[in-house]
Protein backbone atom coordinates (compact mmCIF):
# COMPACT_ATOMS: atom_id res chain seq x y z
CA UNK A 1 0.00 0.00 0.00
CA UNK A 2 1.11 3.55 -0.71
CA UNK A 3 -0.19 6.97 0.29
CA UNK A 4 0.96 10.53 -0.15
CA UNK A 5 0.20 14.19 0.41
CA UNK A 6 1.59 17.27 -1.36
CA UNK A 7 1.16 20.92 -0.43
CA UNK A 8 2.31 22.58 -3.67
CA UNK A 9 2.73 26.34 -3.27
CA UNK A 10 2.63 28.40 -6.46
CA UNK A 11 6.05 29.77 -7.47
CA UNK A 12 4.53 32.58 -9.54
CA UNK A 13 4.72 36.23 -8.59
CA UNK A 14 1.03 37.34 -8.47
CA UNK A 15 1.92 40.55 -10.33
CA UNK A 16 3.05 38.60 -13.41
CA UNK A 17 0.51 35.77 -13.66
CA UNK A 18 -0.91 35.17 -17.13
CA UNK A 19 -2.95 32.64 -19.12
CA UNK A 20 0.05 30.58 -20.19
CA UNK A 21 0.48 29.19 -16.67
CA UNK A 22 -2.40 30.16 -14.36
CA UNK A 23 -0.90 28.20 -11.47
CA UNK A 24 -2.23 28.49 -7.96
CA UNK A 25 -1.58 26.76 -4.64
CA UNK A 26 -2.58 23.10 -4.83
CA UNK A 27 -3.30 20.25 -2.44
CA UNK A 28 -2.84 16.66 -3.65
CA UNK A 29 -3.72 13.37 -1.95
CA UNK A 30 -2.70 10.03 -3.44
CA UNK A 31 -3.16 6.32 -2.77
CA UNK A 32 -1.85 3.22 -4.48
CA UNK A 33 -1.64 -0.52 -4.33
CA UNK A 34 1.03 -2.87 -5.66
CA UNK A 35 0.46 -6.58 -6.20
CA UNK A 36 3.15 -9.14 -7.05
CA UNK A 37 2.53 -12.53 -8.64
CA UNK A 38 5.94 -14.15 -8.96
CA UNK A 39 7.76 -12.23 -11.71
CA UNK A 40 4.64 -10.23 -12.64
CA UNK A 41 3.74 -7.03 -10.76
CA UNK A 42 0.66 -4.80 -11.03
CA UNK A 43 0.54 -1.27 -9.61
CA UNK A 44 -2.55 0.92 -9.32
CA UNK A 45 -2.68 4.55 -8.20
CA UNK A 46 -5.15 7.41 -7.80
CA UNK A 47 -4.60 11.05 -6.92
CA UNK A 48 -6.99 13.94 -6.25
CA UNK A 49 -5.83 17.50 -6.94
CA UNK A 50 -7.53 20.61 -5.54
CA UNK A 51 -6.38 24.03 -6.77
CA UNK A 52 -7.04 27.23 -4.82
CA UNK A 53 -9.24 29.87 -6.42
CA UNK A 54 -7.27 32.55 -8.20
CA UNK A 55 -7.96 35.85 -9.91
CA UNK A 56 -5.65 37.93 -12.05
CA UNK A 57 -5.67 40.76 -14.56
CA UNK A 58 -3.69 40.30 -17.76
CA UNK A 59 -3.22 43.93 -18.76
CA UNK A 60 -0.66 43.06 -21.43
CA UNK A 61 -3.10 40.89 -23.38
CA UNK A 62 -5.89 43.39 -22.78
CA UNK A 63 -8.27 40.68 -21.63
CA UNK A 64 -9.16 42.18 -18.28
CA UNK A 65 -9.74 40.38 -15.00
CA UNK A 66 -10.04 36.58 -14.90
CA UNK A 67 -11.13 34.22 -12.14
CA UNK A 68 -10.31 30.54 -11.88
CA UNK A 69 -12.56 28.72 -9.41
CA UNK A 70 -13.33 25.13 -8.45
CA UNK A 71 -10.29 23.77 -10.31
CA UNK A 72 -9.29 20.19 -9.66
CA UNK A 73 -8.58 16.85 -11.24
CA UNK A 74 -8.59 13.11 -10.69
CA UNK A 75 -5.41 11.41 -11.90
CA UNK A 76 -5.08 7.64 -12.18
CA UNK A 77 -2.30 5.27 -13.04
CA UNK A 78 -1.78 1.61 -13.86
CA UNK A 79 1.50 -0.20 -14.43
CA UNK A 80 2.38 -3.78 -15.41
CA UNK A 81 5.92 -5.05 -15.05
CA UNK A 82 7.59 -8.39 -15.56
CA UNK A 83 11.06 -9.54 -14.41
CA UNK A 84 13.01 -11.51 -17.00
Helices and strands as residue ranges (DSSP letters): E 2-8, G 14-16, G 19-21, E 26-37, E 40-51, E 54-58, E 64-68, E 72-82
